[in-house]
């Protein structure tokens, strides 16, 4: 693999749930993220479905005039209700091919709230980065504290010596989708990018 990141952000892979979740804020965040990607002229790369947050972010990007690439394995065409209106729609033979193509076609990754599939995809990108296979930024959109349990687990792993300084897991955290793209661009420029959003930084500077 060993696909080093490019300095320019042109496409963003979004991992998210095939359900909307119980809180309307998740769907609102997915809608706003799609709009932002279109406004920033960034291609959305996602799982190709029309249901849940997947469908929300894709439709929001398209409705705002953006471009979308959907990548879906054949066995999920019906379960995730493939978004057939996409001009750039790729049907793969299995999940492995899907995930590899999503990786290859993206300059960065954002994980919105989702289930175990979303968790697995985001953590896999974090693992590949930890192992030195890429330098593309991975960002957790911590909407309403959704990813807080994962962040606590990662801190626990550090405390127990399973994530060491020399094998640190690289990731970013934004509590608002409006902060996501600026943080990704900052990371791609090679500048130190915080694991907190801009509002948290402003608070920290007061002390």
ChimeraX attribute file (.defattr): number of C-alpha atoms within 10 A of each C-alpha:
attribute: neighborCount
match mode: 1-to-1
recipient: residues
	/A:1	10
	/A:2	11
	/A:3	13
	/A:4	13
	/A:5	16
	/A:6	14
	/A:7	14
	/A:8	10
	/A:9	21
	/A:10	17
	/A:11	20
	/A:12	25
	/A:13	24
	/A:14	28
	/A:15	27
	/A:16	30
	/A:17	22
	/A:18	23
	/A:19	18
	/A:20	21
	/A:21	15
	/A:22	8
	/A:23	9
	/A:24	9
	/A:25	13
	/A:26	25
	/A:27	22
	/A:28	15
	/A:29	21
	/A:30	29
	/A:31	21
	/A:32	19
	/A:33	28
	/A:34	28
	/A:35	22
	/A:36	20
	/A:37	25
	/A:38	21
	/A:39	13
	/A:40	12
	/A:41	16
	/A:42	20
	/A:43	22
	/A:44	27
	/A:45	27
	/A:46	26
	/A:47	29
	/A:48	28
	/A:49	24
	/A:50	22
	/A:51	19
	/A:52	19
	/A:53	27
	/A:54	28
	/A:55	27
	/A:56	25
	/A:57	30
	/A:58	31
	/A:59	22
	/A:60	20
	/A:61	27
	/A:62	17
	/A:63	13
	/A:64	14
	/A:65	15
	/A:66	21
	/A:67	21
	/A:68	27
	/A:69	21
	/A:70	25
	/A:71	24
	/A:72	28
	/A:73	20
	/A:74	16
	/A:75	13
	/A:76	17
	/A:77	16
	/A:78	9
	/A:79	12
	/A:80	20
	/A:81	15
	/A:82	23
	/A:83	21
	/A:84	13
	/A:85	9
	/A:86	16
	/A:87	11
	/A:88	13
	/A:89	19
	/A:90	16
	/A:91	17
	/A:92	17
	/A:93	11
	/A:94	13
	/A:95	15
	/A:96	11
	/A:97	15
	/A:98	21
	/A:99	19
	/A:100	11
	/A:101	16
	/A:102	23
	/A:103	20
	/A:104	11
	/A:105	16
	/A:106	21
	/A:107	27
	/A:108	26
	/A:109	29
	/A:110	25
	/A:111	22
	/A:112	29
	/A:113	27
	/A:114	21
	/A:115	14
	/A:116	10
	/A:117	13
	/A:118	18
	/A:119	19
	/A:120	12
	/A:121	17
	/A:122	22
	/A:123	17
	/A:124	13
	/A:125	24
	/A:126	24
	/A:127	17
	/A:128	17
	/A:129	23
	/A:130	18
	/A:131	14
	/A:132	14
	/A:133	16
	/A:134	18
	/A:135	23
	/A:136	26
	/A:137	24
	/A:138	25
	/A:139	24
	/A:140	26
	/A:141	27
	/A:142	22
	/A:143	19
	/A:144	13
	/A:145	12
	/A:146	16
	/A:147	19
	/A:148	14
	/A:149	10
	/A:150	13
	/A:151	15
	/A:152	11
	/A:153	11
	/A:154	15
	/A:155	14
	/A:156	13
	/A:157	13
	/A:158	15
	/A:159	11
	/A:160	10
	/A:161	10
	/A:162	13
	/A:163	16
	/A:164	12
	/A:165	9
	/A:166	7
	/A:167	13
	/A:168	15
	/A:169	19
	/A:170	17
	/A:171	22
	/A:172	22
	/A:173	24
	/A:174	24
	/A:175	21
	/A:176	18
	/A:177	23
	/A:178	16
	/A:179	17
	/A:180	21
	/A:181	21
	/A:182	13
	/A:183	24
	/A:184	22
	/A:185	19
	/A:186	16
	/A:187	21
	/A:188	21
	/A:189	14
	/A:190	10
	/A:191	10
	/A:192	10
	/A:193	19
	/A:194	16
	/A:195	17
	/A:196	16
	/A:197	21
	/A:198	17
	/A:199	12
	/A:200	13
	/A:201	12
	/A:202	10
	/A:203	9
	/A:204	9
	/A:205	7
	/A:206	6
	/A:207	5
